[in-house]
């Protein structure tokens, strides 16, 4: 199972990563991956859509890239069983 997102910030899951999508992580079991991504993601107003925090509102491609990479690293750390937060790529301190 793969988790992936689009520039809009919307997160989806599937057996493969579609063309044009950005990979967030993969795991053998869908349950663990969905749980990790769901907890770390921002939830849209509809209560169903998952979003990469900071990606939908990013004003520049650099800001969008930083938001995507940070979230991807969070997912990767959680899949590896690590706690804490990854280093910020945009020079901002971790919170």
N, C-alpha and C positions, 0 to 999 in steps of 0.2 A: 504494500500500500504506500502510495506517495501522497504527500501534502504539497500543494503548490499554490501560487498566487499570481495575480495579474497586476499591472501597473495601477489599476483602480484600487488595489489593496484587498480585493475579495479573495478569500481563501477557499480552495476546493480540495477534494480528495479523489484519487483514482488509481487504477492499476498502472498507469503510465503518466508522464508529464506531457501535456499537449504542447505543440509548437506555440511559441510566444509566451508560455507560462514560465514563471521563475520557481525553481524547486526550493522547498523549505525543509524537507526531510523525508526519510523513508524508514519503514519498519516492517518486519514480517507480519506482525499482527496489527490490524486496523484499530482495535480498541485502545491500545496504548498510545498510538500516534494521534488518534482523534482526541483522546483525553488531554494529552500534553498541549496540543495546538489550541484546543478549546479553552483551556485555563489561561494560556498566555495571550490569546488573541483579544482584540477589542470586539465587542458585540454590537452589531448595528441596531438601529431603532426597531427593526422588524422582529428582533429577538431570535432570528434564525441565521442571518448572514454573519460570518466571521470575517474580520478585517485585520490586516497587519497594522499595528499601531504606528501612526505617523505617516503611513504611505498615502492614504487618500488625500490628505491635506498638504502634502509636500509641494512647495512652490517651485523647486528646481529638480533637475534630474539627480544632482549630487545629494540633495536632501532625501529624495526617494530612495536612492541607492543605499544611503546610510541607514534609513529605517528598515529596508528589506534585509540588509546584511546583519543588522543587530538582531532582528527577530529570527532570522535563520540560525544565528549562533545560539540564541536562547533555546530554540527547538532542539538543536544539536546537543547542547549541554544536558537538557532534560532527558533526551533519549539515551545519553551515556550515563545517566544516573547522577549527574553533578548538580549541585545547588549553586546559588549565587547568580551573578549576572556577568555577561561577557564585557570586555572592555569596549567603551564607546569609540566608534571610528570617527566621529565628527568633532572630537576634542572636548566634548561635554563630559563632565564627571558622571559616573554611574550613580543612579539614585535607588 
